Amino acid sequence: MQAAVTVTPARVPELLLGLATVRPVFLWGAPGIGKSSLVRDFAASLGLECVSLLGTQLAPEDLIGVPQIRDGRSVFCPPEAIARDEPYCLFLDELNAATPDVQKAFYSLILDRRIGSYELPAGSIVIGAGNRATDNALARPIASALVNRLTHVHLRASVTDWLVWAGENGIHSWVVDYLTDRPDHLWSQPPKTEEPFSTPRSWHMLSDALHSFGPTLDEETLKIVAHGTLTPAHAVSFCGYAKIVRHAYGIEAIIKGDASWPNRVEDRDLLYYLADAFRGRLIKELPAVKDQIPPALRQTAYRAKSLLVQLAEISVEVAQTVIRDDDDGQPVLPAWFLVEAARDMPRLVEARR
């Protein structure tokens, strides 16, 4: 399912209020961006109990029920989880991961709001959710008959929305402050290999671990926890950030000349984090045209080239991350700066290629 239009989590309650109360809705989105939580919170806002059915754990009879003989005739009795007297929110999680037979069993429940002779109480709502095939998650094609029975809403991660939620739900201050500085690290594309990757859910997991270990958390344990929940590059960067928080060691001090790049092997994660922060400063402050550099920034630009040379002397690989292209292969730093970097440090630019 391709998304022509996507929405942030903050828009979902408003959309569900207008859509789910009249027609069944399907929420599409990558793993870990909060689809299930959004549905549960929406149901709670309406005063409805949320009954979740997991598509991957269902068989057709789990929905249709089992037959009983009444007055010489067989009658299918739907399961207790579905057959309720009061209105509720029926949440069909991982619907598109269900087998074709289970998906067929959902047809009448989704469109006609009934299973056999049982009909959902008036005021009930039906919401489905699932991952996309492009997310490297378990996802089966949905038959056109089922697609046409649902209104489709495509969800994208939003760091602005998540940080608001995090501030209201006790997320660890390190996580909040880090993602405030590096909003692009909130979510990363699910990898094709079996390894952790960053999502709002995995940052929440990391926050829970930080709270659990408390202030006695040592660097080695933090490294294990971060690499167990986040995209590897994000884990390295977060561990470097944690060292800064603990030791008051920041990029500002390096730019001003009050500190130098850390060069101990055990501080390599810190070096990567500082290099990434340095890159962010350059992207933000260096103009596209050299002649447009304000007088106040000329010293910073000169200092930046010197710092890049110093960084390359410690690690060409780390220095290379500062001037790397974006994911589409396009330069993100001004051409004039890259040209001067090539002149002052040709081996750095050769390595970049």
N, C-alpha and C positions, 0 to 999 in steps of 0.2 A: 504494500500500500504506500503510494508516494504522497507526500504532503505538499499541497499547493500553498496552504496557509497554516502557520503554526501559532500557538498561543502559549503564554507563560502561565505558571501555576496560579498567579493572582487573578487571571481571567476565568479560570475554570468554574468556581462556584457560581458566578453570574450566568455563565453559559449553561451549566447544568440546571440551574433554577428555571431557565426558560425552555430548555430542551427536554431534560429527563422527566419532567413532570407531565409531559404530554406524549413523548416517544422514547423508545430505548436509545441509548447513546453508547458509542464505543470510543474509549480513550486509547489512542496510540502513543507510544513513547518508548524511549530507550530504557533499559533496565536501570533501576535505582534512582529514578528522578522523581519519585513520589506519587505515582498514580494511585496506588492502594490507599495511601494516607489521605489523599485528596477526596477520594470517594467516601471513606469512613467519616472524615470531618464534615463533608457535605450532608451525609445522612444524619449525623448528630445535630447539625444545624436545623434540620427539619423535624427533629424529635423522633426519627425513625431508627429502629434497630437495623444494623447492617449485617446481612447474612452473606458470607463469602463462600462461593463454590470455586474450587481450583480445577480448571479444565484438564490439567495433566493427570489428575487423580480421580477422574470420573469415568464411569461406564454408563451406557445408555440407560440401564435399569436403575441407576442411582437417581435419575431424573423421572423416568416414566413410572418407577415403582414396581412392585411385585403384584401378581394377580391373586385375588381372593375370590372364593365362590360365594355369591349371595343370591339366594332364591334361584339356584340352578344356573346362574350366569357368572362369568368371570368379570371381575371389576379390578382395575389397576388402582392401587393405593399409593399415591405419591409420598415420598419420604417426609418425615416430621419437620426436617430443616426447611422444606419448601412450603408444605401445607400448613399455613398459619391463619389464624382468625383475624389478626390485626394487621394493618398496613405496615410494610417494611421495605427496606432497600435490598433488592437482590443483586449482589455484585458477582458477576461472572468473570473472575480473574483468570488470566491466561487463556481466554476463550479460544483464540486462534492457535493455541498449542494443543487443543483437544483433538481427538481422532475424528475423522469424518462422520462416523456413526453418532458420536456424542454431539457434534455440531448440528446434525440433523435433528437430534432430540431437543435441541434448544429452539428450533424454528417456531413451534407453536407457543412456547413460553415467551419468546421475545416479541413476536408479532401479535399473537392473540391473547397473551397474558394468561394462558391456561395450560395445564398438563392433564390430559384425559378429561375427567369431569370436574377437576379442581380449577378454580379461577382465582388469580391473585386478588386480594382484597382491594377495594377502591382506595386510591391514595398511595398504592405501592408504586415503586419506581424500579426500573431495570437498567443497570449500567454494566457494560463489559469493558475489559481492558486487555491489552496485550502488547508484546514487543514486535518490532518490525524485523523482517527477514534480514535486513541490512545490519542489524545489531548483533549478528552471530549468535542469536538466541534461538531456542526451540520455537519455531513458528511454521505452521502449515498454511497453505493457501485456503482462503475462505471462499466458499462457493458464492457465486453471484447472487443466489437467492437469499443468502444470509447477509451479504454485504448490503443488499437493497432493503433489508429490514432494519438497518441501523443508521443513526446520524453519526458521522465520524468527526472526531476532534483530535487534532495532532498536537501533542504537548512537547515543548522544548524546555530545557533547563534555563533558569534565570537566576543569576547570582544576586541580583537586587531583591527578588522575592525571597530567596533562600536566606539571605542575611537578616531580613526582617523577621522571618520565622525563627532563625537561630537565636536572635536576641530575645525572643519571647519564650524560648524553650530550653534555656540553660546550656546551650552548646559551649564547649570550652573556649575560653578567651583566645588561646593560641590559634585555634581553628578559625574563629571569627576574624581575628586581626590578619591572619595569613591570607585568607580569601578576599579580604578587603583590599589587600595589596596585590594579590594575584587572582583576580576574578576568572581569568581564563583557565585556572586549574580546578574549577568546580566540577567539570565534567570532561571526560575524554572518550573518544570513540572506542567501543569495545574491541579488544584485540582479537586477532585470529588465533592466537595461541592461548593456552590456559594459564593466565596470570591475572592478578588483581588489576583493577582499573578504577579511576576516580569517578565517583558519582556523588550526588547529594547524600545518598544512603551510606556510602563508604566513609565520607567525611563525618557523618553522624556516628558511625561505628568507631572511628578513630577518637572522636570526642568522648564517647563512653569509656574507651580504654584509658584516656588521659585522666578522666575523673576517677576511674577505678584505682589506678596506680598512685595517683596523688603526687605531691611534690617530691617524693622519694624516687620517682622514675629516673633511672639512669640512662645514659646515652645509648648503650647497647640494646636495652629493652625497647627504647623508643624507636630505634632503627628497625627492630623486628616487627613491632606493631605497625609502623608506617608502611613498611614494604609488604606487610600482610593485608593491607587495606587499599592502598593507593597505586596509581600508575607509577612504575619505577622512577621515572624522572621527577615526578611530583613528590615522591617519598624522599628522595635525596634532597630536594629543595626544601621540603618542610623540616627535615632534620637540621639542615643548615640554619633555617630560620629559628628553630628552637635554641640553637647555640647562641644566636644573637640575643634572643630574649634573656637567656640566662647570664650572658657575659657582657651585655650592653655593647656589642660589637656590630656596627652598621656600615652601610655603604657611604653614608654621609661623612663619616670620619675618614674614610679612605679618600674620597674626593677632595676633602679639605686638606689632606696631607697629615692628619693627626694619627693615622694608622696606616699600615701597609697590608697588602694581600696576605692572608694566612698561607704558609707554605709547608705546613706539616702534613704528612701523609694522612694522619688521623683527622685532619680538618678538611679533607677533600670535599665532603658534602657541604661544608660551610663555604668553600671556595666557589662551588657551583652555584649556590644560592646567591652569593654576592655578585658573581658574574652576571647572573640573570637579572638581578636588581639593577646592575650597571647598564645592561642592555636596555632595560625599561626606561631608565633616565635618559639615555641617548635618544631613544625613539621619541620620547616626549619633548625634549628640549632642543635638539638640533634641527635647524630649519632645512628645507629642501635645497635652498640656494645659499652658498657660503656668504655672499655679500649681504645677506639679510640677518646675519648673526648680530643680535643686540650687543652693545659694548659690554654689558654686564655678563654676557655668556661667553665672550671671547676667551677669557682665561679658563673657563670650564671646558671649552672645546679643545684648547691646547693641552690642558691637563688630561683630557680623555684619551688623547693619542698616547701620551706618556704612560698612562695607566694600562692601556692595552698592550703596550710593549712590555711593561713589567709583568703583566699577567701571562703573556706568551712565554716569558722566560721561565715562569714556574710550570706552565702547562699549555702547550699549543692547542691541545684538545679543548681545554676549558675556554681559552681565549677565542677559539673558533666559534663557540656557541654565542658569543657576543655579536658577531657580524654575520651570523647565518641568515639565509633567506627564509621566507615564510614557508608554510606547507605547500604552497603552489609554486615554489621556486622563484618567487619574486623578492628582490631586495627590500628590506624594511628600513635600513639606515640610508641616509642621503648619499648620493653617488660621489659627491666631493670628498666626504669623509672616507669612503671605501677606497677611493683613489689614493688619498694621502696615507691610508693604512697600508696599501700595497707598496707605496714608495718607502715608507719607514720600516715595514716589516714584510718583505716579499714572501717569506716562507709561510707566514700566517695565511695569506691569501691563496697561495698555492695549495696549502692543506685544505682550505675551504672548498676548492674545486675538486 
